């Protein structure tokens, strides 16, 4: 298993950026997991704060961790097109640089917090591209969370990404709206701690999946919004992925 910090120029973003990639030795194309970071992290967080490299070593799985700043995996209204980057350019770039499969059934996406939101947005907007998607403590009810933090947090961030006022509900940036319009999403896995402030949004997402008949493996258990929870749950995600 090699761990590579890859610096490259992004045409979509118009700037240099980075990704961290875990790649096992292989002579054939590898299944791949795109693993997304949270709001306060970068592409190195998963390998710094969990034992991800050790967990993945025997799976024959490439793991790609991109850098998207504080973008919510979105084409920002006043900023950079991070959705275009992660949805379109990143897969082309990684397949060009590494021996990674182009088989959707062996292409997966997961993430924590903001990255859990990004993972489900990728899976719901492009269900034909992924064999499974997982969210750990994800921001799964973004319109409600944005309203809460717009008044209590940094309104400028939300305005930069989604406009003034932030327009999220009922758009393709609203996961609950996407659930209503995607007939056959890939298998979904959502885990969240019951002490996490994002727990109510995860319950709301689970209930929407139940109402719509969308299969979702939901794992709600004691835990907070922290790396102890995510280090434990990423092992469950890796075991759950339908690897061949």
C-alpha positions as CSV (number, residue, x, y, z in Angstrom):
1,X,0.0,0.0,0.0
2,X,1.4,3.4,-1.0
3,X,0.2,6.7,0.5
4,X,0.7,9.5,-2.0
5,X,0.1,13.3,-1.5
6,X,-0.6,14.4,-5.1
7,X,-0.3,18.1,-6.0
8,X,-1.8,19.0,-9.3
9,X,-3.4,21.8,-11.4
10,X,-7.1,21.8,-11.6
11,X,-8.6,23.1,-14.8
12,X,-12.1,23.4,-13.2
13,X,-10.9,25.3,-10.2
14,X,-8.2,27.4,-12.1
15,X,-5.7,26.8,-9.2
16,X,-3.3,24.1,-8.0
17,X,-4.9,21.7,-5.4
18,X,-4.1,18.4,-3.7
19,X,-5.4,15.0,-3.0
20,X,-4.2,12.2,-0.8
21,X,-4.4,8.7,-2.3
22,X,-4.0,5.2,-0.9
23,X,-3.0,2.7,-3.6
24,X,-2.3,-1.0,-3.1
25,X,0.0,-2.8,-5.5
26,X,-1.9,-4.1,-8.5
27,X,-1.5,-5.1,-12.1
28,X,-5.3,-4.7,-12.8
29,X,-7.7,-1.8,-12.3
30,X,-8.6,-1.3,-8.6
31,X,-12.0,-0.6,-7.1
32,X,-12.0,2.9,-5.7
33,X,-13.5,4.8,-2.8
34,X,-13.7,8.6,-3.0
35,X,-13.5,9.6,0.7
36,X,-14.5,13.2,1.4
37,X,-13.4,15.5,4.3
38,X,-15.4,17.7,6.6
39,X,-15.8,21.4,6.9
40,X,-12.7,22.0,9.1
41,X,-10.5,19.4,7.5
42,X,-8.4,18.9,4.3
43,X,-7.4,15.9,2.2
44,X,-5.0,14.6,4.9
45,X,-7.4,14.4,7.7
46,X,-8.6,10.8,7.2
47,X,-5.0,9.5,7.3
48,X,-3.9,11.7,10.2
49,X,-6.8,11.1,12.6
50,X,-7.8,7.4,11.8
51,X,-6.0,4.2,11.0
52,X,-7.5,4.2,7.5
53,X,-4.4,3.0,5.8
54,X,-4.2,-0.1,8.1
55,X,-7.9,-0.8,7.7
56,X,-7.7,-0.7,3.9
57,X,-4.4,-2.5,3.4
58,X,-5.9,-6.0,2.8
59,X,-8.9,-4.9,0.8
60,X,-7.3,-4.2,-2.6
61,X,-9.1,-0.9,-2.6
62,X,-7.8,2.5,-3.8
63,X,-8.9,5.4,-1.7
64,X,-8.9,9.0,-3.1
65,X,-9.3,11.9,-0.7
66,X,-9.6,15.3,-2.5
67,X,-9.3,18.8,-1.1
68,X,-12.3,21.0,-1.5
69,X,-11.9,23.7,1.2
70,X,-15.1,24.9,2.9
71,X,-17.2,24.5,-0.2
72,X,-19.9,21.9,0.7
73,X,-19.0,20.2,-2.6
74,X,-20.9,22.9,-4.5
75,X,-20.3,25.3,-7.4
76,X,-20.0,28.3,-5.2
77,X,-22.0,31.4,-6.2
78,X,-19.1,33.7,-5.4
79,X,-16.1,31.3,-5.4
80,X,-14.9,28.2,-7.2
81,X,-16.8,25.4,-8.9
82,X,-16.0,22.6,-6.4
83,X,-19.0,20.5,-7.5
84,X,-17.8,20.4,-11.1
85,X,-14.3,19.6,-9.8
86,X,-15.3,16.6,-7.6
87,X,-18.1,15.3,-9.9
88,X,-16.4,15.7,-13.3
89,X,-12.7,16.5,-13.2
90,X,-11.6,14.4,-10.2
91,X,-12.6,11.0,-11.6
92,X,-10.9,11.7,-14.9
93,X,-7.8,12.9,-13.2
94,X,-7.5,9.9,-10.9
95,X,-8.1,7.4,-13.6
96,X,-5.4,9.1,-15.7
97,X,-2.9,9.0,-12.9
98,X,-3.6,5.7,-11.1
99,X,-4.7,2.2,-12.0
100,X,-8.4,2.7,-11.0
101,X,-11.5,1.1,-12.4
102,X,-14.1,2.8,-14.4
103,X,-16.7,0.2,-13.4
104,X,-19.5,2.0,-11.6
105,X,-20.3,-1.1,-9.5
106,X,-16.8,-0.9,-8.0
107,X,-16.7,2.9,-7.6
108,X,-17.8,4.1,-4.1
109,X,-18.1,7.4,-2.2
110,X,-18.2,8.2,1.5
111,X,-17.4,11.1,3.8
112,X,-17.9,12.7,7.2
113,X,-20.0,15.7,8.2
114,X,-19.8,18.1,5.2
115,X,-18.2,15.1,3.3
116,X,-21.2,12.9,4.2
117,X,-23.4,15.5,2.5
118,X,-21.1,15.5,-0.5
119,X,-21.0,11.7,-0.7
120,X,-24.8,11.5,-0.8
121,X,-25.1,14.4,-3.2
122,X,-22.8,12.6,-5.6
123,X,-24.7,9.3,-5.2
124,X,-28.1,10.9,-5.7
125,X,-27.2,13.2,-8.5
126,X,-25.2,10.6,-10.4
127,X,-26.7,7.2,-9.2
128,X,-25.4,5.5,-12.3
129,X,-21.7,6.2,-11.4
130,X,-21.6,4.6,-7.9
131,X,-22.0,1.1,-6.5
132,X,-22.6,2.4,-2.9
133,X,-22.4,5.6,-0.8
134,X,-21.9,6.2,2.9
135,X,-22.3,9.2,5.2
136,X,-20.8,9.5,8.7
137,X,-22.4,12.2,10.8
138,X,-23.5,13.9,7.5
139,X,-25.2,17.2,7.1
140,X,-28.2,15.4,5.6
141,X,-30.7,18.2,6.2
142,X,-28.7,21.1,4.9
143,X,-31.5,23.7,4.5
144,X,-32.3,23.5,8.3
145,X,-28.6,23.4,9.3
146,X,-27.8,26.4,7.1
147,X,-30.7,28.4,8.6
148,X,-29.4,27.6,12.1
149,X,-25.8,28.5,11.4
150,X,-26.6,31.5,9.2
151,X,-27.9,33.4,12.2
152,X,-25.6,31.8,14.9
153,X,-22.4,31.3,12.8
154,X,-20.7,32.8,9.8
155,X,-23.4,34.1,7.3
156,X,-20.7,35.1,4.8
157,X,-19.7,31.4,4.2
158,X,-23.3,30.5,3.3
159,X,-23.7,33.6,1.1
160,X,-20.4,32.8,-0.7
161,X,-21.5,29.2,-1.4
162,X,-25.3,29.5,-1.9
163,X,-26.1,33.2,-2.5
164,X,-27.7,36.0,-0.5
165,X,-30.1,34.8,0.8
166,X,-28.8,31.2,0.7
167,X,-31.0,29.2,-1.7
168,X,-30.8,25.5,-0.9
169,X,-34.3,24.0,-0.2
170,X,-35.9,22.4,-3.2
171,X,-32.7,22.6,-5.3
172,X,-30.2,20.0,-6.4
173,X,-28.2,20.9,-3.3
174,X,-31.0,19.7,-1.0
175,X,-30.6,16.0,-0.3
176,X,-34.2,15.6,0.9
177,X,-35.4,17.1,-2.4
178,X,-33.1,14.8,-4.4
179,X,-34.6,11.7,-2.6
180,X,-37.9,12.6,-4.1
181,X,-36.5,12.7,-7.7
182,X,-34.1,9.8,-7.8
183,X,-35.9,6.5,-8.4
184,X,-33.0,4.1,-8.1
185,X,-30.1,5.4,-5.9
186,X,-27.2,3.0,-5.1
187,X,-27.1,1.4,-1.7
188,X,-26.8,4.0,1.1
189,X,-25.3,3.7,4.6
190,X,-25.7,6.5,7.2
191,X,-24.2,6.5,10.7
192,X,-24.5,9.2,13.3
193,X,-24.0,9.5,17.0
194,X,-27.1,10.2,19.1
195,X,-25.2,13.0,20.9
196,X,-24.3,14.7,17.6
197,X,-26.0,18.0,16.8
198,X,-26.6,16.6,13.3
199,X,-28.5,13.6,14.6
200,X,-32.0,15.1,14.0
201,X,-31.2,15.7,10.4
202,X,-30.0,12.1,10.0
203,X,-33.2,10.9,11.5
204,X,-35.2,13.1,9.1
205,X,-33.2,11.6,6.2
206,X,-33.8,8.1,7.4
207,X,-37.5,8.7,7.8
208,X,-37.7,10.2,4.3
209,X,-36.0,7.1,2.9
210,X,-38.4,4.8,4.7
211,X,-41.4,6.8,3.4
212,X,-40.1,6.7,-0.2
213,X,-39.1,3.0,0.0
214,X,-35.4,3.8,-0.6
215,X,-33.1,1.2,1.0
216,X,-30.8,2.8,3.7
217,X,-28.7,1.1,6.3
218,X,-28.9,3.4,9.3
219,X,-26.6,3.0,12.3
220,X,-27.5,5.4,15.1
221,X,-25.6,4.7,18.3
222,X,-24.1,6.7,21.2
223,X,-21.4,9.0,19.9
224,X,-20.4,12.6,19.3
225,X,-19.2,14.6,16.3
226,X,-15.6,13.5,16.6
227,X,-12.9,11.3,15.3
228,X,-13.4,8.5,17.8
229,X,-16.8,7.9,16.3
230,X,-15.6,8.2,12.7
231,X,-12.5,6.0,13.2
232,X,-14.9,3.2,14.4
233,X,-17.5,3.7,11.8
234,X,-15.2,3.9,8.7
235,X,-14.3,0.3,9.5
236,X,-18.0,-0.6,9.2
237,X,-18.2,1.2,5.9
238,X,-15.2,-0.6,4.5
239,X,-16.7,-4.0,5.6
240,X,-20.1,-3.0,4.1
241,X,-18.8,-2.0,0.6
242,X,-19.8,-4.6,-2.0
243,X,-16.2,-5.3,-3.2
244,X,-15.5,-8.0,-5.6
